[in-house]
Amino acid sequence: MTKRAETEDVSVEQKLIALYSLQQIDSQIDAIKIIRGELPLEVQDLEDEIAGLETRISNFNEEITELKSEISERLNAMKTSEGLIAKYTEQQNNVRNNREYDSLSKEIEFQTLEIQLAEKKIKELNFKIENLDADIEDATARLTERTADLDAKRAELTDIVAETEKDEKALIEKSKKNAQLIEDRLLKAYKRIRENARNGLGVVQVERGACGGCFNKIPPQHQMDIKMHKKIIVCEYCGRILTDHDMTAPLEEKKK
């Protein structure tokens, strides 16, 4: 027999009882999730932050490697210039005229400027490396701190999940079985109401002539219809499905 055929044989009162029971079960599941609180999100945020810090440190190290490579190239260029200066200085001792001497002097001056430029550039590169080292130190310290926080949050979450997982699985299974007594259209409406309600309540009792969800007054005729259990009545203000104490009292006694 299909679920649709089964639910067609269920009375409105039975559907309402099933809905109210489903609400109680789902509220218990909600309570377990509240116990966990924001821990799963906090763990995810910490994991994302740690991944970002690791990437940042890696990028800093790559940049330092590139800067050191450039320094090495500049040092090699300085050695080349120093060798050329020595060569041109020696050649000046053997020049035949002033023109050759002046030409060699200009080459020596040029290579001297190249050395000075390289020294200046190396100084700038070393300054960048010092700043990057400081950035790495700060990021590493934060990484160590956030990793410790993540370990603590994971441990806390693991403990809470261990305490509540068994109960949650049992309640979820119970919720699924209870949902089988409710027709698809009504079940979808209940789930939609729950999603839109801040407290997750899709089914509420009438309290002193008012909706137990939004606390607006229920018209007398609707109150009478709710007590008759002949049709499903929803709050005209918040859309929640309404029940009364007479119908749900036996369920409340069982919970005790």
N, C-alpha and C positions, 0 to 999 in steps of 0.2 A: 504494500500500500504506500502510495506517495505521501510526502509531507502535506501537500495541499489537501488530499483526500482526508488525511487524519485530522487536520486543523478544522475542516468543515464540520466535523462531528463534535467539536469542542464548543461548549456554551460560552456566551459572552462573559459570564461570571468566572468560568475557568480560565478564559483568556486573560482576564484582568488579574486573577490570582497569579497566573504564570508570569505576567508582565511585572507585577509587584515583586514576585520572588526573584525574577531576573534582575530587577533594579537593585535588590538587596545584595545579590551576589556580585554584581558589577561594582557596587559601591565599596564592597570589601576589597575587590581588586584595585580600585582607585586608591583606597587607603594604603595598600601595600606600596603602590607606586609613589604615594606621598611620602612614605617612610624613607624611600630611596632618595626622595627630593631631587635636587639638581645634580646629584653626584655623577650620573652618566654624562651629562653635558659638561660638567667641570673636568671630568677625565678627558673627554674629547678635546676641550679647549686647551688643556695642558699638553696633550699629545701634539696638537697643531702648533702650539707655541714652541715646544721643544724641537719639532721638525724645522721650524723657521729659524731658530737659533743655530741649529747644526748646519743648515744651508748657509747662513750668514758667516759663520766661522770658517766654513770651507771656502767661501768666496774670498774672505779676507786672506786666507793662506795662499790661495791661487794668485791673488794680486801681489802679495809679498814675493812670491816666487818669480813673477814677471819683473818686479822692480829690482830684485837681486840679479836677475839675468841682465837687465839693462846696465846695472852698476858694473857688472863683470865686463860688458862690452865697452863701457866708458874707460875702465882701467886698462884694458887692452889697447884702446885707442891712444891713451896717455903714454903707454910704453912705446908705441909706434912713433908718436910725436917726439918723445925723448930721444929715441934712436936716430930720428932724422935730424934733430938739433945737434946731436953729437957729430953726425956725419957732415952736416953743413959747416959746423964750427971748424972741423978738421980741414975741410976743403978751402976755407977762408985763408988758411996758412999757405996755400999754394996757388992763389989767384994771380993772374997776369996783369989785371988792371982793376981800376976802381969800379967799373961797371959790373964786373963779375962779383966783386966783393959786395956791392950794394944789392945785387940780385940775391945772393946767399943770405944777406942780412934780413931781407924781406921774408925769405922762406923761414928763417929762424924766428922772426917776429910772429909770422902766421902760426907756426907750430906752437909757439909759446901761448898765443891767444887760445888755440885749440885746447891746450892743457888747462888753462884757466877756466875755460868754458866747461870742460869735462868735470873739473873739481867742483865748480858751482852746481852743476847738474847732479853730481853724486851727493853733494850735501843736501840738496832738495829731496832726492830719492830716499836718503837715509832718514830725513825728517818724516816723510810719508810712512816709511816702514815703522818708525817709532810710534806714530799715531795709530797705525793699524795694529801694532802689538798691544797698545793700550785698549783698543776696541775689542780685540780678541780676548784680552784678560777680563774685561767687563762682561762680554757675552758668555765666556766660559763660566764665570762666577754665577751669572744668572741661570745658565744651563744646569749647573750643579744644584742650585736652589730649586729650580722648577722640577728637576728630575726627582728630588727628594719629596717635593709636594705630590708629584704624580704617584710615586710609590705608596705614599700614605693614603691618597684618595683611592687608589686601586685596592689596597688592602681593606679599606673601610667599605668600599662597594662590594668586594668579594664576601666580606662577613655578612653584610645586609642581605645580599642575594642568597647566600647559603641559608640564612635564617628564614627567608620568605619564599624561596623558590618552590619548595614542596607545596606549601599552602596555595601559592598563586596558581600552580599547575592544576591542582585539584579544583580550585574555584573556576578556572577557565574551562575545564572539562564539564563542570557542573553547569556553567553558563551556557555552553553549547547544547547540552541535553535539554535544558529548560527552554532554550530558544526554539527547539523543534516543536513545541506545543503552540507556537505563535505563527500565524500566517505571515508570509513574506512581506506583504504590504504594511502590515502593522509593525513588524519587526524593523523594517527600514525606517518607518516613521519614528519609532522609539530611538533608534540609533542616531537619526538626524537631530532629534531633540536633544539627546545627550551631548552631541558634539557642540551644539550651540549654547548649551547651558554652562555657566561658569562652574557650578558645583557638580556637574555630571548627572543631575537628576532629570530623568525623562518621565518618571512616574512618581506622583506625590499624593499624599492624603489631603483631604479637606480638613482644615483646622479652623474651628469656630466660624464656619461659613465662608472661609477664604481659602484660596489656593495655597498649598503648603510650599510652593516654589516661589511665586512672585508676591504672595500675600494680598492679592486683589480679591475683592468680594465676588463670590459666585452667585449668580441669579438664583432665586428660590426654586424655579422650575428645574434648573440644571442640578441643583442639590437633590431634588426629588428623584430625578433620572439616575443620578449617581447611586443613590440608596437602593434603587430598584434593580440594579445590576443587569439591565436588559440591553443597554447599548453603551458603547465607549464614548465618554465625554472628555473633551479636552478644554483646557483653560483658554478662554477667548483672548486673554492678554498675553500669555507667554507660550501657549501651545502645548503645555505639559499634559500628560494623560492623568486623569483624576480618579482616585479611589476613596473609599470611606473606611472608617475604623471597624465597622461591623464585619466587613469582608476580610480585612487583614489582621484582625485581632488574633485569630487562631494561629496565624503564622508567627506573630510576635510572641505568643505563648511558647511555641515550639523552640524559638531561639533562646528563650530563657531556660 
